[in-house]
Amino acid sequence: MRAKTVLPAVAMTAVSMVLTLAVVVMWLGTAMPWPVALVVGLGIDGGWLATLAYERRLAAQGDHSHAVTAVGWSFGLIATGVLIAHALTAEESTGAWLAVAWLPIAAKALWLVHGLWERTALTPGALGAIRGIQQEARDEAAVARAQLRAVAATEETRLTAVTQAGARVARVQAKTAATLAGAWSTLETARQGEDTGRALTSVTTPVTPGVTPGVTPRWELPVWGPMEPVSALALESVPALTDAQLDVLVDEIRHSETPALSYREMAIRFRTAGHSASEVRLRAAWKRVV
């Protein structure tokens, strides 16, 4: 993994150094002796290489120097400036020279990327642990999604079944109501008819109690429809037991068996017998008796 970032940086640095040296020799060689131009080119490349080596040494020690970094970028900018100046003064292939003038800056950027990678690099064990945590989180999320989908499907099925059952009940009730309405309509028609009314009255007369002789009772239909609710019978409130009465009952129930009953058994038999008392009063009576 380290080679993926350091090899491009080394290659770009080598190409930019060779290009800078060649441009300096060709460009300044026309105005000064070529050995001098060679020294100038080697000086630029050497300064850049020296600052780069020192930066790498500090990075290996876990340290960093802003001054060294500034000097390194200065050499990179100088090399880029030389390439741009040569491209602008060249009589031919100006565009081609400008196209390669960014190589020194690109090399410095690649070394910057490599340094960032080194500061954030993790061991294989840590990477494996991270992958395991991520996989576990994905598994839990998938299980949770499956559970939610299953619950939603179950709830949808239940609601569908309840709705269908309710619809069937409603249809049966509507059909029954229609049948009863038809039957009631038939009975009402029979009651209103003169002949059928007399016939039904003659049938009901012998079984109608309390009929005055000579008076023909009228045959009525039973009431079918909403009825007034029957009020519940008011229960007479049972008078509360006094403390003395409560003590006598507790003592009798406690000694109804041998050995004497415990409080729990006594309380159960007390309430089973129909007596009423709060738990606080019953426990107080138990303490007084015992």
Backbone torsions as a table, in degrees:
resi	resn	phi	psi	omega
1	MET	NA	-33.8	179.2
2	ARG	-64.6	-36.5	-177.9
3	ALA	-65.9	-24.1	-178.3
4	LYS	-67.4	-22.5	179.0
5	THR	-107.5	-31.6	-176.2
6	VAL	-81.3	-35.2	-178.7
7	LEU	-64.7	-45.0	175.1
8	PRO	-60.8	-36.7	179.2
9	ALA	-66.3	-42.5	178.8
10	VAL	-64.4	-43.5	-179.4
11	ALA	-63.9	-44.3	-180.0
12	MET	-65.1	-37.3	178.3
13	THR	-64.4	-44.8	179.9
14	ALA	-62.8	-43.7	-179.6
15	VAL	-64.0	-44.7	-178.7
16	SER	-66.0	-36.1	178.2
17	MET	-66.5	-45.1	178.5
18	VAL	-62.9	-43.3	-179.6
19	LEU	-64.8	-41.2	179.2
20	THR	-63.7	-45.4	179.6
21	LEU	-61.8	-43.7	-179.5
22	ALA	-64.4	-42.2	-178.8
23	VAL	-66.3	-42.6	179.9
24	VAL	-62.6	-42.5	-179.4
25	VAL	-66.3	-43.5	-179.4
26	MET	-69.9	-39.5	-174.4
27	TRP	-76.8	-47.6	-178.6
28	LEU	-85.2	-13.0	-179.2
29	GLY	-66.2	-21.8	178.4
30	THR	-80.5	-21.6	-177.7
31	ALA	-104.6	-14.4	-179.2
32	MET	-148.4	165.9	178.4
33	PRO	-58.7	143.6	-174.7
34	TRP	-64.1	-29.1	175.1
35	PRO	-61.3	-38.1	178.7
36	VAL	-65.3	-42.6	177.9
37	ALA	-62.5	-36.9	178.3
38	LEU	-64.9	-40.2	178.8
39	VAL	-64.1	-40.5	179.0
40	VAL	-62.4	-45.1	179.7
41	GLY	-64.2	-42.6	177.8
42	LEU	-65.6	-31.5	177.9
43	GLY	-65.4	-44.0	178.9
44	ILE	-63.5	-48.0	-179.1
45	ASP	-66.8	-37.2	-179.5
46	GLY	-66.9	-44.6	177.6
47	GLY	-60.5	-41.1	179.0
48	TRP	-64.4	-43.8	-178.2
49	LEU	-67.2	-37.9	-179.4
50	ALA	-66.1	-45.4	178.8
51	THR	-65.3	-35.2	178.6
52	LEU	-65.7	-42.3	179.3
53	ALA	-64.1	-38.8	-179.8
54	TYR	-69.4	-38.2	176.1
55	GLU	-61.6	-41.6	179.5
56	ARG	-66.0	-35.5	178.5
57	ARG	-66.0	-44.6	177.9
58	LEU	-63.0	-39.9	179.4
59	ALA	-63.9	-37.1	178.4
60	ALA	-66.1	-28.0	178.2
61	GLN	-89.1	1.1	-178.0
62	GLY	76.9	24.1	-177.1
63	ASP	-118.8	173.0	-179.0
64	HIS	-155.7	141.4	179.9
65	SER	-128.8	118.9	179.5
66	HIS	-67.5	-33.2	-179.2
67	ALA	-65.3	-46.5	179.5
68	VAL	-63.6	-40.5	178.0
69	THR	-62.3	-40.9	179.3
70	ALA	-64.9	-40.3	178.8
71	VAL	-65.3	-40.9	179.2
72	GLY	-62.6	-44.3	177.0
73	TRP	-66.2	-30.8	177.0
74	SER	-63.8	-44.9	176.8
75	PHE	-62.4	-38.4	177.0
76	GLY	-63.6	-41.1	178.6
77	LEU	-68.0	-36.6	177.4
78	ILE	-62.7	-45.1	179.6
79	ALA	-62.8	-41.3	177.9
80	THR	-64.9	-40.5	178.2
81	GLY	-63.2	-39.4	177.4
82	VAL	-62.2	-43.7	179.9
83	LEU	-65.2	-39.3	179.3
84	ILE	-68.3	-42.4	179.3
85	ALA	-63.0	-40.8	178.2
86	HIS	-65.0	-38.8	179.9
87	ALA	-65.7	-38.1	-178.6
88	LEU	-73.1	-27.8	-179.2
89	THR	-94.9	-8.0	-179.1
90	ALA	-71.7	141.4	-180.0
91	GLU	-79.2	-25.2	-179.2
92	GLU	-130.3	154.8	174.7
93	SER	55.3	44.5	178.4
94	THR	-63.3	-43.3	-179.6
95	GLY	-63.5	-38.3	-179.8
96	ALA	-65.5	-41.9	179.1
97	TRP	-67.3	-36.8	176.9
98	LEU	-66.9	-30.8	-178.5
99	ALA	-66.6	-25.8	-179.6
100	VAL	-103.9	2.7	-177.5
101	ALA	-70.1	-17.7	-177.2
102	TRP	-86.0	-1.8	-174.7
103	LEU	-61.1	-42.7	178.3
104	PRO	-61.1	-42.7	178.0
105	ILE	-65.1	-38.8	178.6
106	ALA	-63.3	-38.5	178.5
107	ALA	-64.2	-43.5	177.6
108	LYS	-62.7	-39.0	178.7
109	ALA	-64.5	-38.4	178.4
110	LEU	-65.3	-39.9	176.3
111	TRP	-65.6	-33.1	176.1
112	LEU	-64.1	-43.6	178.1
113	VAL	-62.7	-41.2	179.2
114	HIS	-64.0	-38.9	177.7
115	GLY	-64.4	-40.7	176.8
116	LEU	-63.5	-38.7	178.2
117	TRP	-63.5	-40.3	-179.9
118	GLU	-64.7	-36.4	-178.8
119	ARG	-73.9	-20.4	-179.2
120	THR	-111.2	6.0	-177.5
121	ALA	-70.7	146.3	179.2
122	LEU	-122.1	157.4	178.8
123	THR	-73.9	160.0	177.1
124	PRO	-58.9	-34.3	178.6
125	GLY	-64.5	-43.5	178.7
126	ALA	-65.2	-40.6	177.9
127	LEU	-62.8	-41.0	177.3
128	GLY	-62.6	-40.7	178.3
129	ALA	-63.8	-41.0	178.2
130	ILE	-63.6	-43.0	178.5
131	ARG	-63.1	-38.5	177.7
132	GLY	-63.8	-42.4	178.6
133	ILE	-63.6	-43.4	179.5
134	GLN	-64.1	-40.9	179.3
135	GLN	-65.3	-40.4	178.5
136	GLU	-63.4	-40.5	177.7
137	ALA	-64.3	-39.9	177.9
138	ARG	-65.0	-39.7	178.8
139	ASP	-63.3	-45.9	-179.8
140	GLU	-63.1	-39.8	178.7
141	ALA	-64.8	-40.5	179.3
142	ALA	-65.0	-41.8	178.6
143	VAL	-63.8	-42.0	179.3
144	ALA	-63.5	-41.0	177.8
145	ARG	-63.8	-41.1	179.0
146	ALA	-63.7	-41.3	178.7
147	GLN	-63.5	-43.0	179.2
148	LEU	-63.3	-41.9	178.6
149	ARG	-64.3	-40.6	179.3
150	ALA	-65.0	-43.0	178.7
151	VAL	-63.3	-42.1	179.5
152	ALA	-63.7	-41.5	178.9
153	ALA	-65.3	-41.6	178.4
154	THR	-63.2	-43.6	179.3
155	GLU	-64.9	-38.6	177.6
156	GLU	-63.7	-42.5	177.9
157	THR	-63.1	-42.4	179.5
158	ARG	-63.3	-45.2	-179.9
159	LEU	-63.6	-38.4	177.9
160	THR	-63.1	-44.0	179.5
161	ALA	-63.7	-43.7	179.7
162	VAL	-63.4	-41.6	179.8
163	THR	-63.9	-44.0	179.0
164	GLN	-64.3	-41.8	177.9
165	ALA	-63.2	-42.7	177.1
166	GLY	-61.5	-39.0	178.0
167	ALA	-64.9	-40.5	178.0
168	ARG	-63.8	-42.9	178.4
169	VAL	-61.7	-42.8	-179.9
170	ALA	-63.1	-40.2	179.0
171	ARG	-65.3	-42.3	178.4
172	VAL	-63.3	-44.1	179.3
173	GLN	-62.5	-42.5	178.9
174	ALA	-63.6	-41.5	179.3
175	LYS	-65.6	-41.9	178.4
176	THR	-64.1	-42.8	178.6
177	ALA	-61.9	-41.2	178.4
178	ALA	-63.9	-41.0	178.8
179	THR	-63.9	-46.0	178.8
180	LEU	-63.7	-38.7	178.5
181	ALA	-64.5	-40.8	177.2
182	GLY	-64.0	-43.8	178.8
183	ALA	-63.3	-42.2	179.6
184	TRP	-65.0	-37.8	177.2
185	SER	-63.9	-39.9	177.6
186	THR	-63.9	-44.2	178.3
187	LEU	-63.2	-40.9	179.0
188	GLU	-64.2	-41.0	177.3
189	THR	-62.6	-41.5	178.4
190	ALA	-64.7	-38.1	-179.6
191	ARG	-68.5	-38.2	-179.1
192	GLN	-74.3	-24.4	179.3
193	GLY	-66.7	140.5	-174.8
194	GLU	-67.1	-48.4	-177.1
195	ASP	-70.3	-47.6	-178.9
196	THR	-67.1	-32.3	177.8
197	GLY	-64.1	-44.9	178.4
198	ARG	-64.3	-39.4	-179.3
199	ALA	-64.0	-44.0	179.4
200	LEU	-67.1	-35.8	179.3
201	THR	-66.4	-39.6	178.1
202	SER	-65.7	-30.8	178.7
203	VAL	-74.1	-40.3	-175.8
204	THR	-81.8	-13.0	-177.1
205	THR	-62.9	-47.9	-177.9
206	PRO	-63.6	-22.2	-176.4
207	VAL	-107.0	8.6	180.0
208	THR	-94.3	114.9	-178.3
209	PRO	-74.0	152.9	173.4
210	GLY	69.9	27.6	-179.4
211	VAL	-90.2	129.6	178.5
212	THR	-71.1	133.2	-179.6
213	PRO	-60.0	136.9	179.8
214	GLY	86.6	-7.5	179.3
215	VAL	-105.0	123.0	-178.8
216	THR	-84.5	115.5	179.0
217	PRO	-71.3	152.1	179.1
218	ARG	-92.0	131.9	179.5
219	TRP	-81.9	120.7	-177.9
220	GLU	-112.3	148.3	174.4
221	LEU	-75.1	146.5	173.7
222	PRO	-66.0	152.7	-178.7
223	VAL	-73.9	130.2	177.1
224	TRP	-132.0	114.6	-178.2
225	GLY	154.5	-166.5	-179.6
226	PRO	-63.4	136.5	-179.1
227	MET	-117.0	153.4	175.3
228	GLU	-70.0	133.6	-180.0
229	PRO	-64.4	141.2	178.8
230	VAL	-79.4	125.8	-179.4
231	SER	-70.5	140.8	179.9
232	ALA	-71.9	145.9	178.7
233	LEU	-69.0	134.5	-180.0
234	ALA	-76.0	123.5	-180.0
235	LEU	-81.5	134.6	178.2
236	GLU	-70.9	130.7	179.9
237	SER	-70.0	131.2	179.9
238	VAL	-77.8	127.7	-179.9
239	PRO	-63.4	140.6	-179.2
240	ALA	-69.6	144.6	179.0
241	LEU	-74.7	142.8	173.9
242	THR	-76.2	169.5	-179.9
243	ASP	-64.1	-37.3	-179.4
244	ALA	-67.5	-43.4	178.7
245	GLN	-64.7	-40.1	179.3
246	LEU	-63.6	-38.8	179.0
247	ASP	-65.1	-39.5	-179.2
248	VAL	-65.6	-44.3	179.8
249	LEU	-63.5	-44.3	180.0
250	VAL	-62.2	-41.3	-178.8
251	ASP	-67.9	-39.4	179.2
252	GLU	-65.4	-46.1	-179.1
253	ILE	-66.5	-36.8	-178.6
254	ARG	-64.6	-39.6	-177.9
255	HIS	-97.5	17.4	178.3
256	SER	-72.4	-16.3	177.2
257	GLU	-134.5	162.2	177.1
258	THR	-121.6	126.7	-1.5
259	PRO	-69.5	171.6	-176.9
260	ALA	-61.3	148.6	-178.1
261	LEU	-72.3	155.1	173.7
262	SER	-78.9	171.5	-178.5
263	TYR	-62.7	-42.3	-178.6
264	ARG	-62.5	-45.2	179.1
265	GLU	-65.1	-40.1	179.1
266	MET	-63.6	-41.6	-178.4
267	ALA	-65.3	-38.4	180.0
268	ILE	-65.2	-45.5	-179.5
269	ARG	-68.8	-32.4	178.7
270	PHE	-62.2	-45.9	-177.8
271	ARG	-77.5	-31.3	177.6
272	THR	-64.6	-33.0	179.6
273	ALA	-72.8	-6.2	177.1
274	GLY	97.0	3.1	179.1
275	HIS	-78.9	156.5	-177.5
276	SER	-131.8	130.4	175.8
277	ALA	-165.1	148.3	179.6
278	SER	-69.2	159.4	-178.9
279	GLU	-63.1	-34.9	-179.4
280	VAL	-66.1	-46.1	-179.6
281	ARG	-67.7	-39.2	-179.0
282	LEU	-65.0	-40.2	179.5
283	ARG	-69.6	-34.6	177.5
284	ALA	-66.5	-38.4	177.7
285	ALA	-66.0	-39.0	178.1
286	TRP	-60.3	-43.3	-179.9
287	LYS	-65.9	-38.3	-179.8
288	ARG	-67.2	-40.2	-178.3
289	VAL	-69.8	-44.9	-176.6
290	VAL	-71.6	NA	NA
